[in-house]
Amino acid sequence: MQNNINKNKEIDQFAYSILINVYMRETGVWSRYYHRPQYDAAIADLFDKTGFDKWIKLPLEESKQEIFCPIKRYTESGHHEFLFPIFSRNNESDFVKPITWQEFLLLIHTELSKQVKHAVSLPYQEFLGRVSNSVDNIKELIAQREELGLTDINEPLQRFIESEQSLVLGHAMHPFGKGRMGWQPDQLKTYSPETQQGFELCYFLADPSILSCTDSYFAVAKQVRSNLMQCGTLPEDVLNALNDSPERLLLPIHPWEAHYLMEKEETKALIDTGKLIFLGQIGKKYQATSSVRTVYCDTEPFMFKFSLHVKITNSERVNAQAELERGYRFHKLLQTEWGDKLKASHPHFSTIDDSAYFQILHDGSPISGFNTIIRQNPFMKDEGDKNVSLIASLCQDGIGDKPSRMHRILTEFGELHSTSTKIAALEWFSKYLDLLLGNLTNIFSEFGLVLEAHQQNILVNLDYDGSPNHLYYRDNQGYFFWTGASDFICSFMPELVDKEWTFFPEEVIYPKYTYYLMVNNVLGVVSAMTKTGFIDERDLLVELRTKLLKFQEIDQTGLISYILDSRDWTIKANMLTKLADMDEVLQPMDNPAIYCDMPNPLMILQFQEEYMKPKHSNSTHECYFEDLDITVKLRPFNVKEDIPLVHKWFNEEHTKSFWKMDGPIKELEKFYIELEESEASTAYIGEIDGEPTFTFEPYWPMRDDIGRYYDALPSDHGAHLLIAPTDKNKKYTFHSVRAFMMQYFQIEGTGKMIGEADVNMRPMHILVTRIGFKLQKVVELPHKKANLTFCTREDYLERFPNDNVYPMQLCEQIQ
């Protein structure tokens, strides 16, 4: 009993982590909070009582609350690991308490209903029901597996079907990963892949007049009929029906969906007229794969991708007409010389073809539920014993005291090669990137083919030592082509010219391919490897960037440059999509879900730490200006020591109206604590002859909103400046700006400085122009209209050739 309680608690925490991570990723409204405050007694007490000193803070304006999440590991991939409990603080009463994930869900539903640009139409109770269904299903499936005596989900060596049936926890960035609304516990046990139960299919005999199918299905139906009749366990009435109706086609249907269909009036009408015969649940047992609705039998040449009127994750999984046609079109293209060339040039990559489909018509219209896709089965008999895994299985956490599968694979890989686990992890990752990116980016460049290469659709064959050596892609409805290759592709299959939703331009392809390939797939692997503790995330990101730079040399499309250079990557917002009550299956193909931006994690490798996060011991910068006989000293802001002084500055009458940062000292302290750990900004104190007189706050456009308004580079930086004195004889604004410009340009790797002063601040524009800034354009920011200005080293040296900055030739080399 205690073991079950502990596992249920673990699953609740797992689900809670997903909700926090998804909320952070899809809203971007959060901050790191790594310093114990002096002026916020409630949060200082929270630090002291819990012993936790690193937190993620989520401000919830609508509820007037803040959520504090103790953090175990912060990651650039967005797969953060948390400690528990999670706390809320009421901003009006300062009351702090631990909250459950259900309470958290209510708070974020309230927040998102008011704060996001996408309409929230899903009621809270249904939102809660969706998440609860997923969480309860995980608990139920784990209990059922233990009751059935099934093996550990994270064995290093897994046959194809074992891997497909091991994904108990679901996807680590999906709030409804195990949602199966519509099934009771007995149906969950019978039809879920995780319980490995297997079940016979239901079969119908259909008159050809009511059948809509591909030409290829006739051969499939003949083979399905032959195999069924040879199984030796069929009732006599079924054998008689088969023998008496040789002209009718045999249709396999998922048993749950068959019962659903038998209740439909259209089905009853076809049965009453004798055009459709229900044979019942018979024949060999099939196993559900990870998608739930696709089934597999290791002795049969076909897998069947059924329609299921069950809400699996986000949607009822019913094969749409477009999916049926797209999968078959792609299968036909693969049979041409185009497909032959693809296979020949990429021997370590295979597609699993969707070679046929069928549906039943009533009065000329398809009956939803019969529509079924026929998938080729490359894992028959001995081939099924290969160590072939969907990527999601490799990315799954361990449960209880069991290590993750990735942990065990890397451990064995290191032992077999007599190397450290860190080197083993790096070598394994390098092989995976060569296999995944080397194949798919080259296929895009050579053949114009884009694949929805997410964790569910990509399978990898693991060698004897656990290293990746072959890729499989399935779900042939998830392909599209680059318009730049349309003439080439249509030369092999001319009918594709007139097909809607087949060819797309770069501006559509790049963001979506980056999401599937990089965010969903590669970052999922990065997260799984980081969680092992064998290797740091940064080492993996460095390897990833190195590989991309290598592949960029031969890429003809610009895709890899987009991946490397984009300030943000586009992601599918699973939670916001569901809150908007959008069904991805039913949405138009050009707008199937809500997408939003996440910061490109590769940019952190170009983060200028010496400038943005200086070390206090060696980062003081001094400039002596002979013309005024003053020394300007710059030093990093000290949260503990400088808050009272800066609080006084921001509450002066001349600063209140412009900065709008006056108010209680604890609010200002909160701002600087968050600034201290932000990648977007930091703070310095400036002194004139030893007296603190100004503060400037550098910011990084790659993480600051201003970066969205121009083509920002990782080497760009900007700064906000506050001069405290009002006496013009003590302000020294011109020399203060020159001091931090000199400091900036003395740091190797920094690029141009940008400015975005309010257009109404005419004196500031005159000042920066004197320094060397040049106006680029006027931009409309959310809070102001601003003059966007740039100043390069060349610009600065043109004005001040004797100032101590790097020489021009080094500037040119860096840029």
N, C-alpha and C positions, 0 to 999 in steps of 0.2 A: 504493500500500500504506500509506504513512504517513498519507494522508488517512483511510483506513478505520480505522486504529489510533486516530487522534485522535477520530473520530466515535464509535467504540465506547467510548472513555474518557468522552466527553461523555454518552453514553447511560447509562453506569454511574453517573455523578455525578447525572444527572437522576433515575434510579431511586432512588439513595441519598437524595436530597433528599425525594422523596415518602415514603420509609419513615420518615425522621426527623419530617417534618411530621405524618404520620398518627399516629405514635406519640405525639407531643406533644399533638395534638388529642384523641386518644381516651383518653389516660390523665391528662393534666393534670399529670404528674409531671416537672417540669423547672424550670430557673431560668436567668436571665441572669447571666453572670459576666464583668463588664467591667473588673475591676481586677486588676492584677498583685499577687499576694499577697506578703507579706514572710516569712511563717512556713511556707509550703508550698513547699519547694525544688523538688519535682518539677514543679509547675504553674508556678512562676516560671520555671523553665528552659524549659518549653514556650512560654510567652509570648516569651521571649528568642530562642529558636532559630527559631520560625516567623515572628515579627514580627506575629502576629495579636494584637489586644488586646481583641477582643469575641467572646464565646463563649456558646453555649447548653450547659448542663450537664444531663445525664440521669443521675440516680443509679439504679443497678441493685443493689438490696439482695441479691437472691438470688445474684448472681454476685460480690458484693463488689467491684464495679467502678463507675467513673464514665465516662461518655462525654462528651468535649469536642468540640463542633462549632463551628468558626470561622464566624462569621456575617457575611455581606455586607450583608444588609438584614433588619431585624426588622420585622414587620408585625402590625397588629391583626387582620387577616383570617386569620392563621395560615399564609399562604403565604410562609414565610420563605425567604430565599435564603442558601445556604451556600458557604463556600470549602472547599477540600480540600487535604490529607487530613483525615479524621476520626480522632480519637485515643481510646484507652481508657487508663484509669489503674487499675491493681490497687491497691485500698485497703490491702491487707496488705503488699505488697512495694514500693509506690510506683513500680512499673515502668510506664512510659508508652510506648505504641507506636501507630503508625497501624493502622487496621483496615479491612478491606474491607466492602462491604455484606453479603456472605454471613456474615462473622463477626458483624457487628452484628445480623443477623437471628437468629442462634443465641442471642445474648445476650438479645434482647427476647422471644424465644419462651420462654426459661427464666424470665424475669421475669414475663411475663404468665401463664404456667402456674401461678404461685404467688400473684401479687399482685392479680389482678382478681377481681371477684365472679362473672364469667361463666365457666363451665367451658370450659377449653381442651382440646378433644378431637382437634384436627387435629395429627398428628405433625409433628415438625420437618422431616423429609425431604419430606413432602408440602407443607408451608408453603414450604419452599425451592423445591420444584419449581414451585409456582404463580407465585412471584415470578420465578424464572429463566425460565419460559416466556414471561412478559410481556416481560422485558428482552431475551431472545433474539429474540423476534418483532419488536420495534422495530428491532433491528440488522438482522435479515434483511429486513424490509420496506424499510428505507432502502437497503440494498444492491440489492434487486430494483428499486426505483424508479430508481436510478442506472443499472443495467444496461438498463432499458427506456427510458431517456432521458426520464423524465417531468419535468414542470415543477415549479418550486418550490412547496412546500406552502403558502406564505404570500403568494401573489399577492393584492393588494388586491381586484381584481375577480375573482370566481369565480361560475360558474354553479352552480345547485343541486347537480348531481351532482359537480362539481369540489370544492365545499366538503365534501360528504359523504365524499369519497374522500381528503381532505387530512389527516385526523386521525391522523397517524402516531404521535405521542407519547402519545396517550390522555389521560385526565383527570389533572390535576395533583394530585389528592388521593385517588387510588385506587391501592393497591399492586399490583393485578393488571390494570391498565387495558388491556393488550393481550394478556391471557391468552386463548389459543384451544387449550386442551388437547384433543387428539384429532386434530389435523391435522399432517401432515408438511410439510416446506418446499414441495413441489410443490403440495400442496393449499392451503397458505397463500397461495401466489402466485396460484393459480387463483381462489380464492373470496374473498379479502380485498378490501375496497373500495380499500385504499391502492394496489394495483397496477393498478387500472383495466382489468383484463383483460376482464371481461364473459364470460358463458357462457350457453349455451342451457339451458333448463329441461327437466326430465323431466316427462312427462305420463302420466296413467292415464285410462282410461275406466272409469267405475264404474256398475254397475247401481243405479238409484234405491233399491232395497231395502236396500242396505248403506250408504247415504249419510245422514248427519245434517247438516243445513245450514239456513241461514236461507232464507226465501222469496225473498229478494232474490238468492240465489246462482244461481237458475235463469237469470235474465236475464244475470248475469255469465258463467256457463258458456257460454251461447249466444254471447255476444260474443267470448269467448276462443276458442271453436271457430271462429267465422267468421274472426277475425283470423289464427288459425293456418293455416287452410286457404288463405288468400290470400297466405301468405308465399312460395309458389312453389318451395320447396326440400324439400318433404316426400318421403320415400321412398314408393314405390308401396304397400307393405304398410300403411303408416300411413294413407294416403288411403283405402285399401279398408276398413280398420277403422273409420275415421270415418264413411264413407258407409254401411257395413253396420250401424252402431249409432246411429241418430239419437236413440234414446230414452235412451242412456247420457250421463252428464254427464262433461265433461272436467275433469280435476283437475291443475293445475300443482303440481309439487313440486320443491324444491331438489335438484339432482343428487346432492349428497353425502348428503342425507337419504334420497333414493330408493334409493341403494345400501344404506344401513342398513336401510331398510324391506324391501327384497327378501330380506334374510337372515332376517327374522322369520317364524316358523311361521304366524302368523295371516295374513300377506300371502300366503304360498305357498298356504295353504288356499283363500283367496278366488280366487286365480289359477287354481288347479286346478279349482275349480267353475265357472269362466268368469264369475264375477260381477265380476271385476276384470281389466282388460287393461292391460299395461304397454306403452306406445308407444315408450319410449326417450327419449333426449335430442335434442330437435329444436327448430326454429323460430327466432325472433329471439333475439338476445343481450340479456340483462339485465345491469345493473350492480348490484353490492352497494352499499348505502348504509352509513352509519356504524355502524348496529347489527349489521352483517354479515348478518343473516338476512332483512332486508327488501330487496327488489330492485326496480329501477326501469328502465324503458325509455322514452325520451323520445317515442316514437310510440304508446305504449299507454295506455289510460285508467285502468289499475289498477296499483298496486304490490301485491306479495304479501309478507306477513309470515309467513315459514315457521317451522316448528319445526325446531330443529337440536339433535341430541344431541352437542353440542360444548360444553365448558365455556368460555363466553365471560365474561370477568371473573369474577364470583362463582359463576355457576350454569350448568347446562345450560339452554339457552333453548328450552323446549318450551311452546307455548301451552297454558295451563291452561284448563279448562272455564269457570272464573269469568271469565277474561280474554276469552274468546270472547263470552260473554254480555254482559258489561259494555260492551264496545266497541260491540256492535250495539244495545244498549239506548240508549246515548248517541246513536248515529246516528239512531235513531227519534225520540228526544226533540228532536233538532235539526230534524226535519221538521215539528214542531208549531209552533203560534203562539209558544210559548216560544222556539224557535230563531229564528223570524223576528224577534222582538223583540230577541234577543241580537245578531243580525247588524245590524239597523238601528241599534241604539244604539252599536255599536262598529265603525265602518267600517274601522278600521285593525287589526282583529284577526280572524283566520280560524281555524277548526278544519279539520284534514285528516281527513275521516271514514273510519272503519272500517265500511264499509257492508254487509259480508257475511262469513260464514265457512262452512267445511265441515269435516267429519271423517268417517272411515270406521269402520264398526262391524263387529266380528266377534263373533258370538253375543251381540249386543246391547250390547257394550262398545266404546268407542273404542280404536282402535289408536294408541298414542302415536307421533307423528311425522307423521301425515297432517294433524293439526289445523292449519289455515291460515286466516289473516285476510286479507280483501280490503280494501285501502286505496285510496281515491280518489287520483288523481294530478293535482294542480293545476298541475304543471310540465311539461305536454306541449308539444312543438313549441316555438313562440316563447316560451311562458311559462317554458320551461326555461332560457332565456337570462338570466332575471332574476338579479341579484346577491343571491341568497338563501343565507343561511348559518346553520347551527346555531351556537348560542352557543359551544359547545366549540371550534369552529374559530377563532373570534375570540379565544379565551383561550389558544391554543396558543403555546408559546415558539418562538423561531427555532432553527434548527439550524446549527451551525458559525458562520460569519461572517454568515449571513443574518439580517436583523432579523425580528422577529415580525410577524405580519399586522397586529396592532393598531398597532404602531409605524408601519407603512407607511400604514395608513388614516388615522391621525391626522396624519401628516406631510402627506399629500395634502390632507386636509381643511383644515389650516392654510394651505397654499399657495393653495388655491382661494379662501379667504376672507380672504387677506392678513392673517393674525393669527399670534400666537405659538403654539407648540405647546402651551403650558400652557393658554391660553385655548381653543384648539381642543379639547384633551382635556376641559376642563370643559363646553364647549358640547355636545360629542358625548355625554358621560355624562348631562347634563341631558336631552337628547332621548331617550336610551335609557330613563331612569327614567320620563319622562312616558309613553312607549309601553308599557313593561312594567308598572310599578306603577299608572299611571293606568288602564290597561285591566283588569288582573287583580284589583286590589283593588276596583274599581268593579263588576266582574262578580260578585265574591263578595258584595258588599253588595246589589246589585240582584237578582241571580239565584240566589244561594246556591250558586254553583258553585265548587268548588276543583279546581285542576289541578296535577298533578305537574310544575311548571314548571322542571325542572332544565335543565342545559346541553344535554342531548341532545334534549329534547322541545320546546324553544323554537327556532324559526327566525326570523330577522329579515331583512327585505328592506332593502337599503342603497340609498339614493338616488344620484344622479349624483356627489355630493360625498362619498359614503361614510357619510352620516348615516343612522341608522335611521328608517324611515317606515312599516313594517308588520310585524306579528307573525303567526306561524303556530304553532298548537299541534298536535302529533301525539301518537300513542299514547293513543287514547281509552279504553284500559283503565285509565288513570291518572287517573280523575276520581272525586270523591265530593261529596256535598252536605251543606250545613249544616242541622241539624234545624230551625233557626229558619225555614227557607224551605220546609219539607216540604209544607205545605198549598198554598202557591203553586205549587210544581213539580208536585205530584200532581194539581192541577186541570187540567193539560195532559196528563198521562200517569198515570192512576189506578193502573195496574198496578205502578208503582214503590213503592207503599205496602208491598207484601208482599215486596219484594226485600231480601235480606240484604246487608249491607255496602254500603249506598247512602247512608244519612243518618247523620251523626255530630255529636256535640255540640262546643261550643267547646273543651273541654279536650283533645279529640283533634285537632281541626282546627288550632288555633293553632300548637302546636309543630311539626307536620309541614309545614304551609304555610310557616311561617317558615324551616324547613330548605330546602325546595325553592326557594322564591322568593328568600330573602335569602342563605343560606349557600352553597348550590350555585351559584346563578345570579349574583346581584348581586356577592357577594364574589369570585367567579371573575373577573368583569369588572373589579372594582377592582384585583385582583392583576395582571391583564394590563396594565392602564393604568399602574399604578405601576411595573412592570418596564420600561416604555419610558423612564423617567427624565424624562418631560415634566412630571409633576405628582406632588405628594406625596400619599401615602395619606390623610393627615388632611384635605386639601382635598376629596377625594372623599367622605369620611365626613361632612364638614360639609354638602356638597351633598345627600347621601343623607338626612341627618336633616332638612334644610330641606324636602325634597320630602315626606317622610313627615308632617311637621307640617302641611303644606298639605293632603295627602290626608286626614289625620285629621279635618279640619273637616267633611268630608262623609261619612265612614265611619259606617255605622249598626251595625256588627257588633262593634266592639271589637278587631278584628284589628290595626289599626295601632297602637293604644295598647299592645297586647301586644308588638308588635315593638319599639316605642320604649322601653317601661318595664321589660321583663323583665330581670332581673339576668343570666340565662343564656338562651341559645338551645339548642334541642335539635338534635343532629346524628346522622345515621346513621353508625354505626361500621363501616366496610367491613372493616377488618382484624379487629376483634374478632368480627364476624359470621362471617367465614370461619374464624377460629381456633376458634370454637364449632361449626364444621362445619355451619352452618345454610345451607340452600339457600333463597334468597329466593323462588324460584318455587314451592317446595313448602311453604313455611311458611304458617300461617293468615294471612288477610289482616289481622287485627287485631294480629298480632305477626310481621311479616315479617323483622325484623332486630333487631340490638341498637342501641339509641340511648343517647347520653350527652350531657352538657352541655358547651357551650363558653361562655366569657364573652361577653356582648353587646358587640361592638366599638364600638357607638355610645355606650356609657357612658363611654368614655375622653374624649369631648368634654366631659364634666362633671367630669372629674378635677380635684381641687383642688391644683394644683401648688404654689401659694404655701405651703400647709401641709404637703403630703405630700413634696414634693421642693424644699425651699427652697434658694435660692442662698446660699452661705456668706458672700458679701460684704455682704449686706443683710438677713440674717434673724435677727440676735440680738434677743432680746426680754427686757426687764428689768421687774421689778415690785418696788417698795419697799413693805414692810409696816411701817407705823409702830408697830403694837402690839408687835412683837418687835424692831423696829429692825434688820431684815435686808433684803437685796436678793437676790432670786431671779433668776438669769439663765439663759436657755435658749438653747442654740446647737445647730446641726446636728452630728450625730455625724461625726467624722473618722476614717475607717477606718484610715488610716496612724498617727495619733497616739493614738487613744483605746483601741485594742485592749488594750494591757498593763494599763491601769487597770481596764477593765471585766472583763477576764479574772480579775483579782484579786478583784473583787466577786463574780463568779459562783462562785468557788471558796471563798468564806467558808462556814463551817459552817452559818450560819443561812439561807443561800440555796440550798445544794445540794439539800436535800430537796424544796423547792418548785419551783424553776426547772428543775432537772435539766439544767443547761447547764455543769456543771463538766467538766473534762477538758483535753486538750491545747489550747494556744493557737491552733494552726493550724485546729482545728475551729471555734473561736469566730470566728476571722477569716473562715473560709469562710461562716459564718452571716451575718455583717454585710456581706460583699461581695455576697451574694445579696440581702440586704435592701435594700442601696443601690439596686439596679436593679429591685426589685420594685414593681409597682403596688399591691400589697396593703398594704405597710408601709414604714416608715422609722424613723429613730432620732434622738433628741435627747439631749444631755447637759445636766443641770441643775446649776447652781452656787449655793451659798449663800455670799454675801460673797466670791466669787471662788474658793471651794473646790468642786471637783466632788464631788457627794454622791449624785446619783441619775441614772437614765436612764429616759426614757419612750419608748415605741415606738408612735406612732400607726399605726392600720391602717384600711383602707377596706373596709367590709363588702361592697361590690360585687365585690371580688376576694378577700375573706377568707371562710373557711367559715362564720363566724357569720351572714353575710348570708343563708344558706339557712334560718335558723331563725325569721325574722320577715320582714315586708314591708319590706325595706331600700330606702332612697332613696339616690340618688347623692350627696346632700349630707350623709349620715350619716358619722360617723367614731367610732372607738373608740381606746383606748390601753392599753398595758400599762406598769406602773410598777415599778421596782426602786429601793428606798431603800437605800443602802449602809450608813450608820452604824447601829450597834445601840444606841448611847446615845440614850435617848428625848429628851434635851435637845439633840441635834444632828440629829434626823431631820427635823423640820419638814415632816412629811408633809402636813398639812392645807394649809399655805401653798404647798407645792410643787404640789399638785393645783390650787389656785386660780390659780397662775401660768400653768400651761399651759391651763387653762380660759379665762382672760382672753385669752391669745394666740389661742386657737382662735376665740373669738367675735368677736374684732376683725377677722377675715379675712372679707371680703365673699363671700357664697355658701356658707359653711359652714352646716350645719343642726344637728341635734341630735347630742349626744355620747352614745354608748352604753357600757354596761359589762357585763361578763360574768364577774364574780368568782366563784370557787369558793364554793359554798354553805357550805363548812366554814370559809371565811375571814370569820368574823363581824366582826372589827375593820374589815376593808376595806368590808364592807357598811354598817357604821355610819358610816364616813368618807364614802363617796360620798353617803349619804343626807343628811348634814350639808351637803354641797356643793350639793345640789339634785336629785340623781338620784332617780327614782321607779321602784319595782319594777313590771315588766310581767308577767313569768312566770318560771318555772323551766324551763330547757332542758337536755336531755340531749345534751351534746357528746360526741364520740368519746373524749375524754380526761378529761372531768370533768362533774359536774352543776353548773350555773351559774345565778346570779341575773341575768336579763336586765333591765337598768335603762336608762332614758332620762333625759337632761337637756337641755332646750331653753334657748334664751336667756331665755325668760320664766321658766323654773324657776330659772335661775341668778340673774337680776336680782331675783327675789322674795326670795332669801336675801341677796344682796349688791347692793343697789340703787346703791351708790356706786362699785362696781368699774367699771373702764374697759372697757366693751364697747359694741357698737353699741346705739343707742337702740331701744326697742321697736318703733316704727313701721317702721324699716328691717328689723327681724327679720320683721315680718309681711309686708312687701313681698317679701322674699326667699323666704319659705316659701309 
